[in-house]
């Protein structure tokens, strides 16, 4: 038993404690912090903490607690931090939190809770964040949240909630973030949560969205609906969400969307529709979305992008078009994307590129055109990409390479040409790539290399060739050691 009266903090976390002896804290009246997390404690006796008036931090998470004694936390008038997550709690006493008035955040996640007594949290007058995720709740009741008028953040993810009623959250007048992801919800009521800013509904079983569903959420800024089974969205569903900044509809079963469906989302910055079943996008779908910074359309079945599909280009920084069925791209499609940094076109069916495709896309540093059907590139097609550092042309059908392909790429550091049908290389093919440090040529049809093929690449430190190579950088002079047993014509 410790008896020093001036001890303010006792840290015993991450040991192998299974229990605490009676009276262990009796002679420590000045304790402000007790850290017992990450042990194997299964029981906390009623009077373990006799001196409560000064304690501000109590950490009990990551133990084996199955129950908590009534009144265990009564009298902790200064307690601000309390952790109970990652235990094995199945229920809570109704008077557990009496007088713990200072707590602003509470996590009970990763337990086995199925129900909460009415008003169990009502003494927590200053509680703003409550985490009940990863429990076993199948139903939710307004009684769970009695007295939580100041709660702003509620996490109910990773439970088994099957349905919600409109009144379930009616007492949470200050709620701004509600997380309901990874449950079993099939439909949603129209909730009157006037202050809600973020709503997470990912990974449920929602099949459709009805008009009027979000009418009362006029302040909503973030809406996550990805990883559901949504196949239909009624016209007008999003009409009242004029403050929405982020809409996540990826990984659903949408086969089509209308132009008007998103036309009122004038503040939208992030729009994700990837991994659906879209075959086309209607004209004008982005016309009323002037602030878009990210458009994610990858992993659909889109075969054509019309020339004026993206009328507002000045703010767009991310555009994902990979894993579709695109066979061609319109000239000037990306002209005017002055802030675009991320563009993906890999895993399509492109056979050629227009010579003026990338005009003014000055910010792009990485570009992948891998897994297409390209056989040739127009001279200077990449020259507007002044900051391009990584270019992936792997898994195409190139049989020859030309210096003209790489016109203007003075800052390129990484070039991937693997998995093509390249049969030969010339020294001048890479002469314009003065900054190139990584060159990948594996899985081609090269039988020999001219001795000076890499002489124009002073910064090359790694070259992945279709045979055994070793490279090293010695005093800024690159030394190549090549296994030549299958290359009789190399020297």
Protein Blocks (a to p, Z undefined) as FASTA:
>chain_A
ZZbfkbcbdcfehiabfbdcehklmmmmkbcbdcfehiabfbdcfklpmblmlpmbdcfe
hiabfbdcehklgoiambmbdcfehiabfbdcfklmgoilmbmbdcfehiabfbdcehkl
mmmmmbmbdcfehiabfbdcfklmgoilmbcbdcfehiabfbdcfklmmmmmmbcbdcfe
hiabfbdcddddfkbmbdcfehiabfbdcehklmmmmmbfbdcfehiabfbdcehklmmm
mmbfbdcfehiabfbdcfklmmmmmmbmbdcfehiabfbdcehklmmmmkbfbdcfehia
bfbdcfklpmblmlpmbdcfehiabfbdcehklgoiambmbdcfehiabfbdcfklmgoi
lmbmbdcfehiabfbdcehklmmmmmbmbdcfehiabfbdcfklmgoilmbcbdcfehia
bfbdcfklmmmmmmbcbdcfehiabfbdcfklmmmmmkbcbdcdfbdcddddeehiacdd
ddfklmmklZZ
